[in-house]
Amino acid sequence: MWQRRANGGETHMLASPSSLHSGLFATSCNAPRRNDVPSAAFAVLLLLTVIGVSACGAARPIRYYQLNVPEVVPPSNTEALPVSIVLGTLATSHLYREDRIVYGLQGEAMGTYDYQRWAEAPTAMIQAILLRDLRNTNRFRQVYSMKSAVHGDYVLYGQLYDFKEVSEPNLVARVSFELELRDTKKSVNVWNIAYHQDEPVGAKDPAAVVAALDKNIHRGLDQAVAGIDQYFAAHPPAPEAAQK
């Protein structure tokens, strides 16, 4: 069973051995004392000893997961469009900028798992996939990340709304985001996509949830890249767009 850390109004933490120890200790101290039942006192002492020993056991291991980044596709012989795109920020909740896998409950409640974590923040992994997908099209002169400090002809930025497990009423991996492409010279947004999809999860298992999230985000980003390609097919840039 996954151990959860609740961020909403409900608490889903499993009782720890230390809390059980405190409760049993408080009960034994408040209970009426009887000198004629030494066997009962011995049983309580034995139980406390067993709990204390178990609390000193090895810590539960943390498991890390990552999304699959597509392999680099060799450049094609087709001439790229005279367009440079900079991959901008992907705004989101602080939950998706941390390494804990997020789960959602019915309504507005959300929480994070203690021992199931991402190798990187979801936003960082998603941006790495999108950067690789755009470069692999071989359709654009250059595709940069914001870290490069390059001024591109277009900036692609967006908002990540959901990247989580949802268990009610059915177990699914939910992904929703928006992306917008902005013409930096005209200072106008020329293209956008809104993606929202629930991917069924076949088993109540961390690996199955991660696999479903991976499949879902790749589907959404593939649609985004195809949409950008279609935009430039319908609105081919002028040759001088690449001149500085």
GROMACS elastic network, one bead per residue, 0.5 to 0.9 nm:
[ bonds ]
;  ai    aj funct       b0    kb
    1   204     6  0.87660   500
    1   205     6  0.85787   500
    2   113     6  0.68404   500
    2   114     6  0.79619   500
    2   115     6  0.73778   500
    2   116     6  0.76662   500
    2   205     6  0.85471   500
    2   206     6  0.80333   500
    3    12     6  0.77900   500
    3    13     6  0.64144   500
    3    14     6  0.65748   500
    3   112     6  0.87555   500
    3   113     6  0.58350   500
    3   114     6  0.59010   500
    3   115     6  0.68447   500
    3   116     6  0.85215   500
    4    11     6  0.84618   500
    4    12     6  0.57711   500
    4    13     6  0.55433   500
    4    14     6  0.77255   500
    4   103     6  0.85494   500
    4   111     6  0.67577   500
    4   112     6  0.57139   500
    4   114     6  0.57854   500
    4   115     6  0.82886   500
    5    11     6  0.73526   500
    5    12     6  0.64434   500
    5    13     6  0.59194   500
    5   111     6  0.55155   500
    5   113     6  0.56138   500
    5   114     6  0.62490   500
    6     9     6  0.75873   500
    6    10     6  0.63715   500
    6    11     6  0.51227   500
    6    12     6  0.57919   500
    6    13     6  0.70994   500
    6   109     6  0.81815   500
    6   110     6  0.66231   500
    6   112     6  0.63829   500
    6   113     6  0.84307   500
    7    10     6  0.76587   500
    7    11     6  0.78717   500
    7   109     6  0.70771   500
    7   110     6  0.55830   500
    7   112     6  0.72735   500
    8    11     6  0.75392   500
    8   108     6  0.75839   500
    8   110     6  0.54135   500
    8   111     6  0.65421   500
    9   109     6  0.66090   500
    9   110     6  0.86950   500
   10   109     6  0.73847   500
   10   110     6  0.88744   500
   11    14     6  0.89734   500
   11   111     6  0.88711   500
   12   111     6  0.85101   500
   13    16     6  0.84779   500
   15    18     6  0.82712   500
   15    19     6  0.64380   500
   15    20     6  0.69608   500
   16    19     6  0.53570   500
   16    20     6  0.64508   500
   16    21     6  0.86583   500
   16    55     6  0.83478   500
   17    20     6  0.50447   500
   17    21     6  0.60410   500
   17    22     6  0.86554   500
   17    51     6  0.65825   500
   17    52     6  0.77191   500
   17    54     6  0.74748   500
   17    55     6  0.56029   500
   18    22     6  0.62382   500
   18    23     6  0.86769   500
   18    51     6  0.82645   500
   18    52     6  0.79641   500
   18    55     6  0.68008   500
   19    22     6  0.50489   500
   19    23     6  0.61909   500
   19    24     6  0.86040   500
   20    23     6  0.51299   500
   20    24     6  0.61179   500
   20    25     6  0.84077   500
   20    51     6  0.80719   500
   21    24     6  0.52816   500
   21    25     6  0.59861   500
   21    26     6  0.85124   500
   21    48     6  0.67370   500
   21    51     6  0.67034   500
   21    52     6  0.73557   500
   22    25     6  0.50598   500
   22    26     6  0.60237   500
   22    27     6  0.85193   500
   23    26     6  0.51434   500
   23    27     6  0.61528   500
   23    28     6  0.86329   500
   24    27     6  0.50523   500
   24    28     6  0.61301   500
   24    29     6  0.85855   500
   24    44     6  0.85161   500
   24    48     6  0.76655   500
   25    28     6  0.52034   500
   25    29     6  0.62005   500
   25    30     6  0.87055   500
   25    48     6  0.78533   500
   26    29     6  0.51765   500
   26    30     6  0.62187   500
   26    31     6  0.85843   500
   27    30     6  0.52735   500
   27    31     6  0.60212   500
   28    31     6  0.53001   500
   28    32     6  0.84300   500
   28    33     6  0.88845   500
   28    41     6  0.88749   500
   28    44     6  0.77025   500
   29    32     6  0.81676   500
   29    33     6  0.85525   500
   30    33     6  0.85605   500
   34    37     6  0.61878   500
   34    38     6  0.81869   500
   34    41     6  0.89253   500
   35    38     6  0.66247   500
   36    39     6  0.88674   500
   37    40     6  0.56792   500
   37    41     6  0.69909   500
   38    41     6  0.52035   500
   38    42     6  0.61966   500
   38    43     6  0.87128   500
   39    42     6  0.50572   500
   39    43     6  0.62298   500
   39    44     6  0.88222   500
   40    43     6  0.51005   500
   40    44     6  0.63998   500
   40    45     6  0.87014   500
   41    44     6  0.52331   500
   41    45     6  0.62274   500
   41    46     6  0.86144   500
   42    45     6  0.50752   500
   42    46     6  0.60821   500
   42    47     6  0.85998   500
   43    46     6  0.50959   500
   43    47     6  0.61746   500
   43    48     6  0.86855   500
   44    47     6  0.50995   500
   44    48     6  0.62203   500
   44    49     6  0.86076   500
   45    48     6  0.51962   500
   45    49     6  0.62096   500
   45    50     6  0.87687   500
   46    49     6  0.50714   500
   46    50     6  0.63078   500
   46    51     6  0.87408   500
   47    50     6  0.51941   500
   47    51     6  0.62849   500
   47    52     6  0.85958   500
   48    51     6  0.51394   500
   48    52     6  0.60516   500
   48    53     6  0.86238   500
   49    52     6  0.50772   500
   49    53     6  0.62275   500
   49    54     6  0.87077   500
   50    53     6  0.52179   500
   50    54     6  0.62949   500
   50    55     6  0.87206   500
   51    54     6  0.51417   500
   51    55     6  0.61987   500
   51    56     6  0.88887   500
   52    55     6  0.51755   500
   52    56     6  0.67118   500
   53    56     6  0.53780   500
   53    57     6  0.69906   500
   54    57     6  0.53265   500
   54    58     6  0.88778   500
   55    58     6  0.85400   500
   56    59     6  0.85186   500
   58    61     6  0.87030   500
   60   115     6  0.76590   500
   61   115     6  0.69105   500
   62   114     6  0.78012   500
   62   116     6  0.61725   500
   62   117     6  0.72877   500
   63   115     6  0.60779   500
   63   116     6  0.52379   500
   63   117     6  0.62139   500
   63   118     6  0.83280   500
   64    99     6  0.87592   500
   64   115     6  0.82891   500
   64   116     6  0.61785   500
   64   118     6  0.51906   500
   64   119     6  0.53841   500
   64   120     6  0.89556   500
   65   116     6  0.77544   500
   65   117     6  0.62714   500
   65   119     6  0.55176   500
   65   120     6  0.84722   500
   65   206     6  0.89980   500
   65   207     6  0.79970   500
   65   210     6  0.72412   500
   66    69     6  0.89641   500
   66   117     6  0.88092   500
   66   118     6  0.57806   500
   66   119     6  0.54846   500
   66   120     6  0.71462   500
   66   122     6  0.86303   500
   66   125     6  0.77411   500
   66   210     6  0.79654   500
   66   214     6  0.85035   500
   67   118     6  0.86018   500
   67   119     6  0.87872   500
   67   122     6  0.84555   500
   67   125     6  0.66285   500
   67   126     6  0.79977   500
   67   129     6  0.84651   500
   67   210     6  0.78465   500
   67   211     6  0.81984   500
   67   213     6  0.83336   500
   67   214     6  0.56305   500
   68   125     6  0.86282   500
   68   129     6  0.78190   500
   68   214     6  0.69721   500
   68   218     6  0.87175   500
   69   125     6  0.79223   500
   69   126     6  0.87160   500
   69   128     6  0.71004   500
   69   129     6  0.52299   500
   69   130     6  0.88582   500
   69   132     6  0.74550   500
   69   133     6  0.87652   500
   70    73     6  0.86288   500
   70   129     6  0.67469   500
   70   132     6  0.66921   500
   70   133     6  0.71273   500
   70   136     6  0.87761   500
   71   132     6  0.78426   500
   71   136     6  0.85279   500
   72   132     6  0.70470   500
   72   133     6  0.86628   500
   72   135     6  0.81835   500
   72   136     6  0.63788   500
   73    76     6  0.85114   500
   73   132     6  0.89728   500
   73   135     6  0.82246   500
   73   136     6  0.52546   500
   73   137     6  0.80895   500
   73   138     6  0.84322   500
   74   136     6  0.76583   500
   74   138     6  0.85521   500
   75    78     6  0.84558   500
   75   136     6  0.77176   500
   75   137     6  0.86402   500
   75   138     6  0.60901   500
   76    79     6  0.80372   500
   76    80     6  0.89935   500
   76   137     6  0.88752   500
   76   138     6  0.65024   500
   77    80     6  0.89294   500
   78   138     6  0.78458   500
   78   139     6  0.80998   500
   79    82     6  0.89246   500
   79   138     6  0.82292   500
   79   139     6  0.75300   500
   79   140     6  0.87225   500
   79   141     6  0.86021   500
   80    83     6  0.80241   500
   80   138     6  0.61883   500
   80   141     6  0.53240   500
   80   142     6  0.87732   500
   81    84     6  0.85334   500
   81   138     6  0.87611   500
   81   139     6  0.57902   500
   81   141     6  0.57562   500
   81   232     6  0.85606   500
   81   236     6  0.80608   500
   81   237     6  0.74320   500
   81   239     6  0.85767   500
   81   242     6  0.88565   500
   82   139     6  0.89729   500
   82   140     6  0.65968   500
   82   141     6  0.54416   500
   82   142     6  0.84629   500
   82   237     6  0.70152   500
   82   238     6  0.79010   500
   82   239     6  0.64078   500
   82   240     6  0.79898   500
   82   241     6  0.64187   500
   82   242     6  0.50601   500
   82   243     6  0.86579   500
   83   139     6  0.86888   500
   83   140     6  0.54867   500
   83   141     6  0.53391   500
   83   142     6  0.68051   500
   83   143     6  0.86075   500
   83   152     6  0.79429   500
   83   153     6  0.62197   500
   83   154     6  0.77108   500
   83   237     6  0.73611   500
   83   241     6  0.68282   500
   83   242     6  0.59803   500
   84   140     6  0.63664   500
   84   141     6  0.56342   500
   84   143     6  0.57350   500
   84   144     6  0.77261   500
   84   151     6  0.84783   500
   84   152     6  0.50571   500
   84   153     6  0.52569   500
   84   154     6  0.64587   500
   84   155     6  0.87137   500
   84   242     6  0.75264   500
   85   134     6  0.89854   500
   85   140     6  0.76634   500
   85   141     6  0.83775   500
   85   142     6  0.63898   500
   85   144     6  0.62839   500
   85   145     6  0.85379   500
   85   151     6  0.86086   500
   85   152     6  0.52907   500
   85   153     6  0.60357   500
   85   155     6  0.56726   500
   85   156     6  0.69993   500
   85   181     6  0.88969   500
   86   142     6  0.84116   500
   86   143     6  0.58395   500
   86   145     6  0.55418   500
   86   146     6  0.60706   500
   86   148     6  0.86992   500
   86   149     6  0.89197   500
   86   150     6  0.73162   500
   86   151     6  0.72915   500
   86   152     6  0.54724   500
   86   153     6  0.78185   500
   86   154     6  0.62487   500
   86   156     6  0.62069   500
   86   157     6  0.86741   500
   87    90     6  0.88935   500
   87   127     6  0.77387   500
   87   130     6  0.83459   500
   87   131     6  0.69992   500
   87   143     6  0.73643   500
   87   144     6  0.60618   500
   87   146     6  0.56437   500
   87   147     6  0.89836   500
   87   154     6  0.86582   500
   87   155     6  0.59021   500
   87   157     6  0.63265   500
   88   127     6  0.88661   500
   88   145     6  0.67751   500
   88   146     6  0.53058   500
   88   147     6  0.88432   500
   88   155     6  0.60190   500
   88   156     6  0.54316   500
   88   158     6  0.77413   500
   89   127     6  0.85903   500
   89   146     6  0.73877   500
   89   156     6  0.80247   500
   89   157     6  0.53055   500
   89   158     6  0.66154   500
   89   159     6  0.82191   500
   90   123     6  0.66275   500
   90   124     6  0.87687   500
   90   126     6  0.89134   500
   90   127     6  0.76426   500
   90   157     6  0.58812   500
   90   159     6  0.51781   500
   90   160     6  0.64398   500
   90   179     6  0.84845   500
   91   123     6  0.82804   500
   91   157     6  0.82434   500
   91   158     6  0.63030   500
   91   160     6  0.61939   500
   91   161     6  0.86626   500
   92    95     6  0.80248   500
   92    96     6  0.65616   500
   92    97     6  0.75179   500
   92   123     6  0.79305   500
   92   158     6  0.88555   500
   92   159     6  0.57856   500
   92   160     6  0.50775   500
   92   161     6  0.63214   500
   92   162     6  0.87006   500
   93    96     6  0.57398   500
   93    97     6  0.70212   500
   93   160     6  0.79059   500
   93   161     6  0.75741   500
   94    97     6  0.50028   500
   94    98     6  0.66024   500
   95    98     6  0.55575   500
   95    99     6  0.80676   500
   95   100     6  0.75848   500
   95   101     6  0.84977   500
   95   102     6  0.71909   500
   95   111     6  0.88776   500
   95   112     6  0.81329   500
   95   121     6  0.89102   500
   96    99     6  0.74265   500
   96   100     6  0.80621   500
   96   101     6  0.82574   500
   96   102     6  0.77798   500
   96   121     6  0.62719   500
   96   122     6  0.56274   500
   96   123     6  0.64027   500
   96   160     6  0.82963   500
   96   162     6  0.84927   500
   96   163     6  0.74202   500
   97   100     6  0.89637   500
   97   120     6  0.85225   500
   97   122     6  0.64002   500
   97   123     6  0.61783   500
   97   124     6  0.79281   500
   98   101     6  0.84887   500
   98   117     6  0.89080   500
   98   118     6  0.81877   500
   98   120     6  0.76790   500
   98   121     6  0.50899   500
   98   122     6  0.75757   500
   98   123     6  0.89359   500
   99   116     6  0.87852   500
   99   117     6  0.52938   500
   99   119     6  0.66696   500
   99   120     6  0.59451   500
   99   121     6  0.50775   500
   99   122     6  0.74254   500
  100   112     6  0.57937   500
  100   113     6  0.59451   500
  100   114     6  0.68428   500
  100   115     6  0.79602   500
  100   116     6  0.64884   500
  100   118     6  0.60745   500
  100   121     6  0.82352   500
  101   111     6  0.86174   500
  101   112     6  0.56270   500
  101   113     6  0.56858   500
  101   114     6  0.82685   500
  101   115     6  0.88327   500
  101   116     6  0.60845   500
  101   117     6  0.51975   500
  101   118     6  0.64304   500
  101   122     6  0.89182   500
  101   163     6  0.87076   500
  101   164     6  0.70130   500
  101   165     6  0.81731   500
  101   210     6  0.89030   500
  102   110     6  0.71706   500
  102   111     6  0.58185   500
  102   113     6  0.65353   500
  102   117     6  0.89045   500
  102   163     6  0.73447   500
  102   164     6  0.50071   500
  102   165     6  0.64676   500
  102   166     6  0.89562   500
  103   109     6  0.88703   500
  103   110     6  0.58235   500
  103   111     6  0.54310   500
  103   112     6  0.58886   500
  103   113     6  0.75148   500
  103   163     6  0.86670   500
  103   164     6  0.51822   500
  103   166     6  0.58115   500
  103   167     6  0.78159   500
  104   107     6  0.82807   500
  104   108     6  0.76344   500
  104   109     6  0.60857   500
  104   111     6  0.63797   500
  104   112     6  0.85996   500
  104   164     6  0.66806   500
  104   165     6  0.60289   500
  104   167     6  0.69950   500
  104   168     6  0.82904   500
  105   108     6  0.69246   500
  105   109     6  0.53816   500
  105   110     6  0.60022   500
  105   111     6  0.82439   500
  105   165     6  0.87266   500
  105   166     6  0.61119   500
  105   167     6  0.64322   500
  105   168     6  0.62177   500
  106   109     6  0.68687   500
  106   110     6  0.88932   500
  106   166     6  0.79221   500
  106   167     6  0.78910   500
  106   168     6  0.56600   500
  106   169     6  0.75868   500
  107   110     6  0.88495   500
  112   116     6  0.86396   500
  112   117     6  0.89810   500
  113   116     6  0.55971   500
  113   117     6  0.72552   500
  114   117     6  0.74716   500
  116   206     6  0.71220   500
  117   120     6  0.85063   500
  118   121     6  0.63914   500
  118   122     6  0.72040   500
  119   122     6  0.87307   500
  119   125     6  0.89546   500
  120   123     6  0.82672   500
  120   124     6  0.65709   500
  120   125     6  0.65206   500
  121   124     6  0.54086   500
  121   125     6  0.65677   500
  121   126     6  0.88096   500
  122   125     6  0.51715   500
  122   126     6  0.60289   500
  122   127     6  0.85345   500
  122   163     6  0.78537   500
  123   126     6  0.51667   500
  123   127     6  0.61240   500
  123   128     6  0.85848   500
  123   160     6  0.77899   500
  124   127     6  0.52886   500
  124   128     6  0.62412   500
  124   129     6  0.88135   500
  125   128     6  0.50800   500
  125   129     6  0.63357   500
  125   130     6  0.87223   500
  126   129     6  0.51640   500
  126   130     6  0.62165   500
  126   131     6  0.85979   500
  126   217     6  0.77028   500
  126   218     6  0.87751   500
  126   221     6  0.86061   500
  127   130     6  0.50362   500
  127   131     6  0.60115   500
  127   132     6  0.85481   500
  127   145     6  0.84770   500
  128   131     6  0.51667   500
  128   132     6  0.62435   500
  128   133     6  0.86055   500
  128   145     6  0.87694   500
  129   132     6  0.51930   500
  129   133     6  0.60448   500
  129   134     6  0.86420   500
  129   218     6  0.79903   500
  129   221     6  0.80639   500
  130   133     6  0.50200   500
  130   134     6  0.61601   500
  130   135     6  0.85785   500
  130   218     6  0.87922   500
  130   221     6  0.64397   500
  130   222     6  0.84802   500
  130   224     6  0.88834   500
  130   225     6  0.79476   500
  131   134     6  0.53708   500
  131   135     6  0.62842   500
  131   136     6  0.86294   500
  131   143     6  0.71045   500
  131   144     6  0.74102   500
  131   145     6  0.71366   500
  132   135     6  0.51484   500
  132   136     6  0.60061   500
  132   137     6  0.88339   500
  132   143     6  0.88931   500
  133   136     6  0.51265   500
  133   137     6  0.66271   500
  133   221     6  0.79792   500
  133   222     6  0.75780   500
  133   225     6  0.70996   500
  134   137     6  0.55377   500
  134   138     6  0.75864   500
  134   139     6  0.80096   500
  134   140     6  0.79348   500
  134   143     6  0.69493   500
  134   225     6  0.63673   500
  135   138     6  0.57805   500
  135   139     6  0.76910   500
  135   140     6  0.73469   500
  135   142     6  0.75583   500
  135   143     6  0.61008   500
  135   144     6  0.88596   500
  136   139     6  0.80975   500
  137   140     6  0.75565   500
  137   225     6  0.84100   500
  137   229     6  0.86171   500
  138   141     6  0.76887   500
  138   142     6  0.88620   500
  139   142     6  0.88556   500
  139   229     6  0.76528   500
  140   143     6  0.69101   500
  141   242     6  0.84964   500
  142   152     6  0.85516   500
  143   152     6  0.83894   500
  144   147     6  0.80425   500
  144   148     6  0.64902   500
  144   149     6  0.86102   500
  144   150     6  0.71970   500
  144   152     6  0.80541   500
  145   148     6  0.57115   500
  145   149     6  0.79396   500
  145   150     6  0.82216   500
  146   149     6  0.58179   500
  146   150     6  0.72645   500
  146   151     6  0.89677   500
  146   155     6  0.89548   500
  147   150     6  0.81392   500
  148   151     6  0.88995   500
  151   154     6  0.84375   500
  151   155     6  0.86985   500
  151   184     6  0.86024   500
  152   155     6  0.66440   500
  152   183     6  0.89610   500
  152   184     6  0.73492   500
  153   182     6  0.85012   500
  153   183     6  0.62571   500
  153   184     6  0.56533   500
  153   185     6  0.68284   500
  153   241     6  0.74614   500
  153   242     6  0.76844   500
  154   181     6  0.65036   500
  154   182     6  0.53492   500
  154   184     6  0.54229   500
  154   185     6  0.81389   500
  155   180     6  0.81460   500
  155   181     6  0.57228   500
  155   182     6  0.51795   500
  155   183     6  0.68159   500
  155   184     6  0.68488   500
  156   179     6  0.68377   500
  156   180     6  0.56960   500
  156   182     6  0.63830   500
  157   178     6  0.84573   500
  157   179     6  0.56656   500
  157   180     6  0.55925   500
  157   181     6  0.66984   500
  157   182     6  0.81478   500
  158   177     6  0.72603   500
  158   178     6  0.53259   500
  158   180     6  0.58972   500
  158   181     6  0.87187   500
  159   176     6  0.87581   500
  159   177     6  0.55378   500
  159   178     6  0.52842   500
  159   179     6  0.66310   500
  160   163     6  0.75524   500
  160   175     6  0.82053   500
  160   176     6  0.63601   500
  160   178     6  0.66748   500
  160   179     6  0.87484   500
  161   175     6  0.74806   500
  161   176     6  0.53752   500
  161   177     6  0.53727   500
  161   178     6  0.80831   500
  162   174     6  0.61568   500
  162   177     6  0.69601   500
  162   196     6  0.84316   500
  163   173     6  0.73550   500
  163   174     6  0.56983   500
  163   176     6  0.68960   500
  163   177     6  0.88193   500
  163   213     6  0.71729   500
  163   217     6  0.84233   500
  164   172     6  0.84971   500
  164   173     6  0.58169   500
  164   174     6  0.54542   500
  164   175     6  0.69006   500
  164   209     6  0.86477   500
  164   213     6  0.74719   500
  165   171     6  0.71687   500
  165   172     6  0.59219   500
  165   174     6  0.61753   500
  165   201     6  0.88703   500
  165   209     6  0.67229   500
  165   210     6  0.87376   500
  165   213     6  0.81071   500
  166   169     6  0.81580   500
  166   170     6  0.73931   500
  166   171     6  0.56895   500
  166   172     6  0.53539   500
  166   173     6  0.62229   500
  166   174     6  0.67190   500
  166   198     6  0.88371   500
  167   170     6  0.53722   500
  167   172     6  0.63988   500
  167   173     6  0.87103   500
  168   171     6  0.63437   500
  168   172     6  0.84238   500
  170   200     6  0.79059   500
  170   201     6  0.86002   500
  171   199     6  0.87454   500
  171   200     6  0.63663   500
  171   201     6  0.57157   500
  171   202     6  0.79494   500
  171   203     6  0.81633   500
  171   204     6  0.76850   500
  171   209     6  0.86867   500
  172   198     6  0.57769   500
  172   199     6  0.52991   500
  172   201     6  0.50914   500
  172   202     6  0.85561   500
  172   209     6  0.76211   500
  172   212     6  0.77583   500
  172   213     6  0.87280   500
  173   197     6  0.82741   500
  173   198     6  0.55489   500
  173   200     6  0.63612   500
  173   201     6  0.65768   500
  173   209     6  0.63017   500
  173   210     6  0.80290   500
  173   211     6  0.89096   500
  173   212     6  0.57469   500
  173   213     6  0.52910   500
  173   214     6  0.89921   500
  173   216     6  0.74875   500
  174   196     6  0.75790   500
  174   197     6  0.59785   500
  174   199     6  0.63628   500
  174   200     6  0.88174   500
  174   212     6  0.87270   500
  174   213     6  0.70543   500
  174   216     6  0.77194   500
  175   195     6  0.76772   500
  175   196     6  0.58220   500
  175   197     6  0.55976   500
  175   198     6  0.65166   500
  175   199     6  0.82017   500
  175   213     6  0.71497   500
  175   216     6  0.65570   500
  175   217     6  0.64835   500
  175   220     6  0.82538   500
  176   194     6  0.75551   500
  176   195     6  0.52504   500
  176   197     6  0.63857   500
  176   198     6  0.86703   500
  176   217     6  0.85411   500
  176   220     6  0.84322   500
  177   193     6  0.82417   500
  177   194     6  0.60141   500
  177   195     6  0.53586   500
  177   196     6  0.66552   500
  177   220     6  0.85033   500
  178   192     6  0.72025   500
  178   193     6  0.55729   500
  178   195     6  0.61935   500
  178   196     6  0.88090   500
  179   191     6  0.83260   500
  179   192     6  0.54554   500
  179   193     6  0.53825   500
  179   194     6  0.67514   500
  179   195     6  0.86374   500
  179   224     6  0.77019   500
  180   189     6  0.66188   500
  180   190     6  0.76411   500
  180   191     6  0.57107   500
  180   193     6  0.66680   500
  181   188     6  0.86253   500
  181   189     6  0.56332   500
  181   190     6  0.58602   500
  181   191     6  0.51370   500
  181   192     6  0.61905   500
  181   228     6  0.80963   500
  182   185     6  0.88994   500
  182   186     6  0.84459   500
  182   187     6  0.67075   500
  182   188     6  0.56008   500
  182   190     6  0.58099   500
  182   191     6  0.73151   500
  183   186     6  0.55549   500
  183   187     6  0.55034   500
  183   188     6  0.54795   500
  183   189     6  0.60757   500
  183   190     6  0.65974   500
  184   188     6  0.71627   500
  184   189     6  0.87048   500
  185   188     6  0.81965   500
  186   189     6  0.87102   500
  189   192     6  0.77487   500
  190   231     6  0.84571   500
  191   227     6  0.83111   500
  191   228     6  0.73102   500
  191   231     6  0.71736   500
  192   224     6  0.83771   500
  192   227     6  0.83949   500
  192   228     6  0.84645   500
  193   223     6  0.85838   500
  193   224     6  0.65597   500
  193   227     6  0.78509   500
  194   224     6  0.89091   500
  195   220     6  0.63281   500
  195   221     6  0.89142   500
  195   223     6  0.87093   500
  195   224     6  0.86288   500
  196   220     6  0.81432   500
  197   216     6  0.71277   500
  197   217     6  0.89591   500
  197   220     6  0.81820   500
  198   213     6  0.89523   500
  198   216     6  0.75693   500
  199   212     6  0.59621   500
  199   213     6  0.72672   500
  199   215     6  0.79048   500
  199   216     6  0.61400   500
  200   209     6  0.87694   500
  200   212     6  0.69737   500
  201   204     6  0.74832   500
  201   205     6  0.86744   500
  201   208     6  0.61914   500
  201   209     6  0.59119   500
  201   211     6  0.83662   500
  201   212     6  0.60397   500
  201   213     6  0.89514   500
  202   205     6  0.84730   500
  202   208     6  0.66621   500
  202   209     6  0.82274   500
  202   212     6  0.86504   500
  203   206     6  0.85755   500
  203   207     6  0.89066   500
  203   208     6  0.60961   500
  203   209     6  0.77998   500
  204   207     6  0.88471   500
  204   208     6  0.71467   500
  204   209     6  0.75350   500
  205   208     6  0.52553   500
  205   209     6  0.63769   500
  205   210     6  0.87886   500
  206   209     6  0.52040   500
  206   210     6  0.62351   500
  206   211     6  0.86111   500
  207   210     6  0.51264   500
  207   211     6  0.60757   500
  207   212     6  0.86148   500
  208   211     6  0.50768   500
  208   212     6  0.62078   500
  208   213     6  0.86724   500
  209   212     6  0.51554   500
  209   213     6  0.62387   500
  209   214     6  0.85919   500
  210   213     6  0.50719   500
  210   214     6  0.60550   500
  210   215     6  0.85955   500
  211   214     6  0.50351   500
  211   215     6  0.61730   500
  211   216     6  0.85536   500
  212   215     6  0.51223   500
  212   216     6  0.60624   500
  212   217     6  0.86455   500
  213   216     6  0.50496   500
  213   217     6  0.61016   500
  213   218     6  0.84937   500
  214   217     6  0.54371   500
  214   218     6  0.61821   500
  214   219     6  0.86247   500
  215   218     6  0.53286   500
  215   219     6  0.62319   500
  215   220     6  0.87879   500
  216   219     6  0.51902   500
  216   220     6  0.63424   500
  216   221     6  0.87574   500
  217   220     6  0.50727   500
  217   221     6  0.61060   500
  217   222     6  0.84489   500
  218   221     6  0.51669   500
  218   222     6  0.59587   500
  218   223     6  0.85603   500
  219   222     6  0.51736   500
  219   223     6  0.63544   500
  219   224     6  0.87727   500
  220   223     6  0.51959   500
  220   224     6  0.63480   500
  220   225     6  0.88589   500
  221   225     6  0.61578   500
  221   226     6  0.84922   500
  222   225     6  0.52363   500
  222   226     6  0.61389   500
  222   227     6  0.85241   500
  223   226     6  0.51298   500
  223   227     6  0.60757   500
  223   228     6  0.87264   500
  224   227     6  0.50379   500
  224   228     6  0.63144   500
  224   229     6  0.86849   500
  225   228     6  0.51738   500
  225   229     6  0.62678   500
  225   230     6  0.86615   500
  226   229     6  0.50902   500
  226   230     6  0.61964   500
  226   231     6  0.86870   500
  227   230     6  0.50255   500
  227   231     6  0.62030   500
  227   232     6  0.88672   500
  228   231     6  0.50422   500
  228   232     6  0.65060   500
  228   233     6  0.86452   500
  229   232     6  0.54032   500
  229   233     6  0.62126   500
  229   234     6  0.87760   500
  230   234     6  0.62430   500
  230   235     6  0.84772   500
  231   234     6  0.52437   500
  231   235     6  0.59717   500
  231   236     6  0.81481   500
  232   236     6  0.50199   500
  232   237     6  0.71051   500
  233   236     6  0.56405   500
  237   240     6  0.81844   500
  237   241     6  0.63902   500
  237   242     6  0.88381   500
  238   241     6  0.54721   500
  238   242     6  0.82782   500
  239   242     6  0.65264   500
  239   243     6  0.80029   500
  240   243     6  0.52076   500
  240   244     6  0.85391   500
  241   244     6  0.81115   500
